[in-house]
Amino acid sequence: MALFSLSEAREELARLRPVLAEIVAVRADAAELAAALGSGTPSPLGGLPELKAAQARLDDLMTAVQATGAELKGFAPLLVDFPSELDGADVLLCWLEGDAELSWYHRADVGFAGRRPLPR
């Protein structure tokens, strides 16, 4: 497992922003298509073929995130962790959908409940 420095993680997050934005958009389309199919109500987005295409696109996008060494931990909302080290401890630099920047971390053994702001 590769470790990211804080600056490397921030650079990678900047590169991933378009991918993450597309995940959010395709996720919304897939949810709407699934709801329409489940209720039998037509959707202007299409039907089963469009849902399958959206699901396949989401798989591709999530694979692209994971290929960077980042860990996609949550889907709705998106949660992306970057393995790192802080003061000799294994941590995950943590970005949550809606965060303006990468400014949180949590110890790898504690998880999201231990999320703390990065020291300045």
DAJO-V551183 format. One record per residue. N is the residue number from 0. RES is the residue in one small letter. PSI is psi as a letter, one per 20 degrees, with the letter a starting at -180 (none if undefined). Layout:
n=(N | N)
res=(RES | RES)
psi=(PSI | PSI)
This chain:
n=(0 | 1 | 2 | 3 | 4 | 5 | 6 | 7 | 8 | 9 | 10 | 11 | 12 | 13 | 14 | 15 | 16 | 17 | 18 | 19 | 20 | 21 | 22 | 23 | 24 | 25 | 26 | 27 | 28 | 29 | 30 | 31 | 32 | 33 | 34 | 35 | 36 | 37 | 38 | 39 | 40 | 41 | 42 | 43 | 44 | 45 | 46 | 47 | 48 | 49 | 50 | 51 | 52 | 53 | 54 | 55 | 56 | 57 | 58 | 59 | 60 | 61 | 62 | 63 | 64 | 65 | 66 | 67 | 68 | 69 | 70 | 71 | 72 | 73 | 74 | 75 | 76 | 77 | 78 | 79 | 80 | 81 | 82 | 83 | 84 | 85 | 86 | 87 | 88 | 89 | 90 | 91 | 92 | 93 | 94 | 95 | 96 | 97 | 98 | 99 | 100 | 101 | 102 | 103 | 104 | 105 | 106 | 107 | 108 | 109 | 110 | 111 | 112 | 113 | 114 | 115 | 116 | 117 | 118 | 119)
res=(m | a | l | f | s | l | s | e | a | r | e | e | l | a | r | l | r | p | v | l | a | e | i | v | a | v | r | a | d | a | a | e | l | a | a | a | l | g | s | g | t | p | s | p | l | g | g | l | p | e | l | k | a | a | q | a | r | l | d | d | l | m | t | a | v | q | a | t | g | a | e | l | k | g | f | a | p | l | l | v | d | f | p | s | e | l | d | g | a | d | v | l | l | c | w | l | e | g | d | a | e | l | s | w | y | h | r | a | d | v | g | f | a | g | r | r | p | l | p | r)
psi=(p | q | q | p | r | g | h | g | g | h | g | g | g | g | h | i | g | h | g | h | h | h | g | g | g | h | g | g | g | h | g | g | g | g | g | g | h | h | i | j | p | q | p | i | i | b | b | g | h | h | g | h | g | g | g | g | g | g | g | g | g | h | h | h | g | h | i | i | i | q | p | o | h | q | h | n | r | p | o | p | q | o | p | a | p | p | l | j | q | p | r | o | p | p | p | p | p | h | p | h | r | o | j | q | r | q | q | h | i | h | a | h | h | k | p | q | q | q | q | none)
